[in-house]
Amino acid sequence: MKKEFYSNGKLLITGEYLVLDGAKAFALPTKFGQNLIVEEKSKPEIHWKSYDSDGSIWFEDTFTFENITINDNTEKKSSIRNTLICILHEAFKLNQEFIDGSIGYSISTTLTFPRNWGLGTSSTLINNIAQWLEIDAFILLKNSFGGSGYDIACAQNNYPILYHLVNEKPIIEKINFNPTFSDNLYFVYLDEKQNSKESILSYYNNKNRELTESIIKNNSITQKVLHSTTLSEFALALEEHEAELSLILEIQTIKESRFPDFEGVIKSLGAWGGDFVLAISKENPKEYFIKKGFKTIIPYKDMIL
């Protein structure tokens, strides 16, 4: 029997880092994502093959069921293998039936975006595995990879969301966001992949003040973003968001550090310093970013569901 699953990628527009402490985050699912195909085989093992968006295989390996049940990462030193075994081990703890049976599996995953883009290679995988095994993807994320879970919410929903945690439980609100100025919004890939786990750890290590007021301010700014009716209102709100988080993280905004001459607003998305940024500009900024060495510039309508 063949089963197929799909999950959306994600972009976090507001609430980065602070969402971990209960702030409301505005996030958008993308037109890009990842699928997972599961086929049964007679041998009690899992043969895994992962394809990048260009059709190339970026990971392939075989795990015995024992590797998964005891979380055995000793056979090989591949960090990808170790991470995958960890996720499957936590999935096994939530649903042991898929390994207690006598069948094995041939599993393939395929990204519809280049793996280095940072649109949710891990979150889409975790959500797909959770769909396959009929387990809670938020619990699987928490037990394996960590994070706020907004990316899992994007993986599961085909519309803009407002996301926050209450007593570590995810609250997901469907919102209407269809800006008339979407033609002035562009996503630019910085070609510097950020490690989500390391970024979260750095945030916790560097928090140097009480965040209650910052969370209140974040939520207020997020509402400004969602209710902006003009490009200038939207840009000013996100510029304010950047300035506030810059104070908390004690680092320069991405515009200050890399694009000080840009005529518009640039907003970091997710972990600061890498992956995509949102460029807000009255004119098409493609030529500007290409001259700076950045060739991947995607209009809003081509990125967002």
Secondary structure, DSSP 4 states (H G I P E B T S, - for coil): -EEEEEEEEEEEEE-TTGGGGT--EEEEEEEEEEEEEEEEESSSEEEEEEE-TTS-EEEEEEEEHHHHHTT---S---HHHHHHHHHHHHHHHH-THHHHSS-EEEEEEEESS-GGG-S-HHHHHHHHHHHHHT--HHHHHHHHT-S-SHHHHHHH-SS-EEEEEETTEEEEEE-----TTGGGEEEEE-S----HHHHHHHHHHH--S--HHHHHHHHHHHHHHHT--SHHHHHHHHHHHHHHHHHHHTS--HHHHH-TT-SSEEEE-SSTTSSEEEEE-SS--HHHHHHTT---EEEHHHHB-
